[in-house]
Amino acid sequence: MNSTWPKRTGWHSRTIRIGDSSFPYFFGADCVGEIVDRLTELDTDLLIVVTDDTVRALHGELFDRLTARLPTHVLTHPAGEGMKTLACLSHHLDAAVIAGATRRSVVVSVGGGVPGNLAGLMAGLLFRGVRLVHIPTTTIAAMDSVLSLKQAINTPVGKNGVGMYYTPTAIFTDVRFFATLPARELRSGLCEMAKNALAIRPAALPPLRAAIADGELSDPAVLSWLLEASIDAKSAVTREDTYERGSGLVLEYGHTTGHAIELCDHRARGGDGLGHGAAIALGMLVAAHISHARGWLSDDEVSTHYEVVTGLGVPPSLPGTVRVADVLRVVADDNKKGYLAPDPDSLPFVLLRGLGEPARTGDLPLVPVALTEIRAALDVISANSTARQLVRAPGSQNEAGGAPWTW
Ligand SMILES: NC(=O)c1ccc[n+]([C@@H]2O[C@H](COP(=O)([O-])OP(=O)(O)OC[C@H]3O[C@@H](n4cnc5c(N)ncnc54)[C@H](O)[C@@H]3O)[C@@H](O)[C@H]2O)c1
């Protein structure tokens, strides 16, 4: 047994500060009772709970305990992005009013980033703003989306195309919720956490590597530590950047090519395509290779990227379904265009000059990167497919192969 595993036990509270907003984040293991106790302290006439059918079915105990203690109206919907629509938002707002919502009511999301984003918009719109509480049940929501004020739904012409910034009153989670997550969903949040460690808090890398090496990532005490490390890293860059348009842009590390890879694979394989976290992990490898080619990252620092990515079970290669030319076409439309001076041959990109040291243009953690540099790095990742066995960490599983994870 390795004593270097990072662990946190018990029930914790952190204050999250984003610009002028601040709110508490309570988390722990086996703490559903404490969560319900805290909700009873809100002095509310009605909890409008926004969830999806999967979470409702898997975590009935939480819903039973809530309805037993507080007037509660549950709004549920089949899981997935189909919930982040104007139609669902409109339906849920009407249903909340019909159920008796008032200005004292509290909108509570229970679930992943999808119910969280929908609930955030509902809270901002109901009576021009009622209280919002998030109870995240995915690692992506707990370690990423609830640490942002961004709330949005999708429109036929764009993901997250309609939204607002809205501050929650509080966040509560029990890391035991993550025990029911499929491996790919569990991995998504952990890849975002790894991104934060590589790009913002390299001090979190040694304990993360120890937890990966010992296969302990599903231990509740380790998950509590990973959550705390994510809170620390994300808060460090959003504290002075409410709208994530300045220092917070470093959170886009790996996302420029990662999003493009994700989209291309989903076009090819639909729901069987790479998960969000796996795609972002590949995007980080692309970014690492570009930095390495510029002489900014050492061989060891690139190896650290590979060790973390493969340790989280992501094969470090482009899936056979994804062509470099297609990725480059999608990358050219990246939403960070406009942050730097327009240039048809380059894109604003988050690159590292060292672990935890984003390269900057003025105050922005972005630099122009030529499409030829991106192509060269993608070619390296593409060629990795033949070398996959050489770089895969011991014990990690291949997403493409569908082998069960051991954690
Ligand atoms: N800044 C932000 O606001 C921000 C940041 C990151 C992501 N997001 C948004 O979050 C969404 C992605 O988040 P997500 O991955 O949590 O999506 P999600 O809410 O769709 O959850 C993913 C899947 O996991 C299931 N699930 C949830 N909790 C579970 C549990 N404990 N056990 C088993 N299954 C469970 C859900 O039913 C769903 O099928 C996207 O819409 C993205 O745009 C927003």
The ligand as a MOL file (V3000), in Angstrom:
LIG
                    3D

  0  0  0     0  0            999 V3000
M  V30 BEGIN CTAB
M  V30 COUNTS 44 48 0 0 0
M  V30 BEGIN ATOM
M  V30 1 N -18.8340 26.0530 -17.8090 0
M  V30 2 C -19.8200 25.2320 -17.9130 0
M  V30 3 O -20.9190 25.5810 -17.6430 0
M  V30 4 C -19.5580 23.8360 -18.3760 0
M  V30 5 C -18.3170 23.2380 -18.2150 0
M  V30 6 C -18.1600 21.8950 -18.6040 0
M  V30 7 C -19.2450 21.2260 -19.1720 0
M  V30 8 N -20.4340 21.8850 -19.3210 0 CHG=1
M  V30 9 C -21.6060 21.1960 -19.9130 0
M  V30 10 O -21.8270 20.0080 -19.1790 0
M  V30 11 C -22.3410 19.0120 -20.0560 0
M  V30 12 C -21.4830 17.7810 -19.8870 0
M  V30 13 O -21.5430 17.3910 -18.5320 0
M  V30 14 P -21.7970 15.8940 -18.1090 0
M  V30 15 O -20.7890 15.0480 -18.7680 0
M  V30 16 O -21.9060 15.8540 -16.6350 0 CHG=-1
M  V30 17 O -23.1950 15.6050 -18.8610 0
M  V30 18 P -24.5620 14.9050 -18.4080 0
M  V30 19 O -25.2570 15.7150 -17.4080 0
M  V30 20 O -25.2970 14.6110 -19.6620 0
M  V30 21 O -24.1080 13.5340 -17.7330 0
M  V30 22 C -23.5200 12.5110 -18.5310 0
M  V30 23 C -24.2780 11.2040 -18.3590 0
M  V30 24 O -24.0270 10.7000 -17.0450 0
M  V30 25 C -25.2670 10.3250 -16.4440 0
M  V30 26 N -25.0820 10.4460 -15.0050 0
M  V30 27 C -25.0810 11.5560 -14.2570 0
M  V30 28 N -24.7510 11.2670 -12.9940 0
M  V30 29 C -24.5780 9.9350 -12.9360 0
M  V30 30 C -24.2110 9.0350 -11.9150 0
M  V30 31 N -23.8730 9.4550 -10.6920 0
M  V30 32 N -24.1340 7.7100 -12.2160 0
M  V30 33 C -24.3930 7.2670 -13.4740 0
M  V30 34 N -24.7260 8.0780 -14.4910 0
M  V30 35 C -24.8070 9.4020 -14.2200 0
M  V30 36 C -26.2790 11.2250 -17.0460 0
M  V30 37 O -27.5760 10.6770 -16.9300 0
M  V30 38 C -25.7990 11.3190 -18.4850 0
M  V30 39 O -26.2610 10.2160 -19.2010 0
M  V30 40 C -22.2710 19.5750 -21.4580 0
M  V30 41 O -23.5640 20.0000 -21.8330 0
M  V30 42 C -21.3360 20.7720 -21.3250 0
M  V30 43 O -21.6630 21.7990 -22.2470 0
M  V30 44 C -20.6170 23.1440 -18.9340 0
M  V30 END ATOM
M  V30 BEGIN BOND
M  V30 1 1 1 2
M  V30 2 2 2 3
M  V30 3 1 2 4
M  V30 4 1 4 5
M  V30 5 2 4 44
M  V30 6 2 5 6
M  V30 7 1 6 7
M  V30 8 2 7 8
M  V30 9 1 8 9
M  V30 10 1 8 44
M  V30 11 1 9 10
M  V30 12 1 9 42
M  V30 13 1 10 11
M  V30 14 1 11 12
M  V30 15 1 11 40
M  V30 16 1 12 13
M  V30 17 1 13 14
M  V30 18 2 14 15
M  V30 19 1 14 16
M  V30 20 1 14 17
M  V30 21 1 17 18
M  V30 22 2 18 19
M  V30 23 1 18 20
M  V30 24 1 18 21
M  V30 25 1 21 22
M  V30 26 1 22 23
M  V30 27 1 23 24
M  V30 28 1 23 38
M  V30 29 1 24 25
M  V30 30 1 25 26
M  V30 31 1 25 36
M  V30 32 1 26 27
M  V30 33 1 26 35
M  V30 34 2 27 28
M  V30 35 1 28 29
M  V30 36 1 29 30
M  V30 37 2 29 35
M  V30 38 1 30 31
M  V30 39 2 30 32
M  V30 40 1 32 33
M  V30 41 2 33 34
M  V30 42 1 34 35
M  V30 43 1 36 37
M  V30 44 1 36 38
M  V30 45 1 38 39
M  V30 46 1 40 41
M  V30 47 1 40 42
M  V30 48 1 42 43
M  V30 END BOND
M  V30 END CTAB
M  END
